[in-house]
Amino acid sequence: MLIGFFAAQSLAGSTVYYLTPTEARDRKIAPGSAVRLGGQVEPGSLRFEPASRDLRFTIGDGTVSVRVIGSGAPPGLLREGAGAVVEGVFAVDGTFHATQVIAKHDEVYAAPPAGATPPHRNP
């Protein structure tokens, strides 16, 4: 029993929690409060301007959508229709200002055949 407690405690620090856009709305997260938000990148919303390093997209959970504004190059796996987690704060106007963008990978993995180069997905 004691070993299980210590194992659970050590794993708790590595768990990443996030709110969905609906949960963030329902909890009335105050502007300026740091939070992690997770959902799907909505189709047609992903924009990146390399010159200004301006990154914008909409993340949703099927009920509520939130406009995300960040800076810097998007992660290689970030694409429309895929899952993402963003860290940052809500602004007064309801947009989310991300300090970090994390693309979630697919749960399905198939190893490429021996000697083959795996295909890359680009946004």
N, C-alpha and C positions, 0 to 999 in steps of 0.2 A: 504494500500500500504506500509506504513512504517513498519507495523508488518511483512509483507512478507519479506522485506529487512533484518530485524533483524533475522528472522527465517533462511533465506538462509545463512547469515553470520555465525550463530552458527553451522549449518550443514557443512559448508565448511571445518572447521578444522578437522572433523571426516572422511572426504572422503579420500580414499587411491588411489592415482594416480600411474600408472606404465606405462612403455613403453613395447610394444611387441618387440621381437628381430628384426623384420623388421623395426619398427620405430627407434630403437636405431641405426641400421645400416644407415638408411636414414638421421638421424640427425647427424651422424658422432660424436657420443659421445666420447670425448677425454679420453684416458687412465688416470685412477686416479680420474675421476669425479664421485661423488656419484650419484647413480641412483637406481630406482626400476625397475625391469624387471619382466614381467609376461608372462606365457604361459603354455603349457602342458609338463609334464615330459615324455620324449620319451621312448617308450618301449625298454627294454634291456639295459638301460643306468644307472639305479640307483645302486650305489655301496656305501656301508658303511663298514669301517673297525673299529670295536669296540676298538681294542687295541690302534690304533693311532688316533681314532676319526676323521678319514678322510672320508668326505662325497663328493661324486662326482655324477653328473648326467647331462643330456642334457635337456635343455628346448627349446621348439620350438613353432612356431605359424603356421606351415604348409608351410611356405616359407623359413624362416631363422631359424637355430638352433644355440644355444650357449652352450658351455661346462661350467658348473658351478662347482666351487671348494669351499668347505666350511669345517668347522670343528665343531665337536659336533654331538650329536645324532640327527637324522632327526625327524621332528615332526611326531606324531603318524598317521596323515592322509596323509602323503607324500607317494605317490605310483605312479608307472608308469601308464601313461594314464590320470592322474588327473592333475588339475590345481595347479599352485604354483606361488608365488610371492617371489622374492629374492631381498634383499637390499645389495648393495656393490659397487664395482668398476670394471671396465674393466681393464685388464692387457694389456700390449703392444702386447702380442701374441694373443689377442682376447678372451681369457678365461675370465670368470666373477668370481671374488673372492667375495663370499658372506659373509657378516657379520651377516645376518639374513635370515632364510628360513621360509616362511609361506605357509602352505598347504591350498589350498582353498577347502572348503567342497562342496559336491554335493548340487545342488539347490533343489533336490527332497528329501523330508523327509516323512517317514512313521513311525508312532509310533509303537513300538512292542506291541503285544497283552499283556493284563494285566498279570503280573506275569512272563513274558518271559524275558530272557536276550538277549539284542540285539547282533547280530553277529558282530565281529570285522574284519576289513579288514587289512591284513598285506601286506607290499610290497613284 
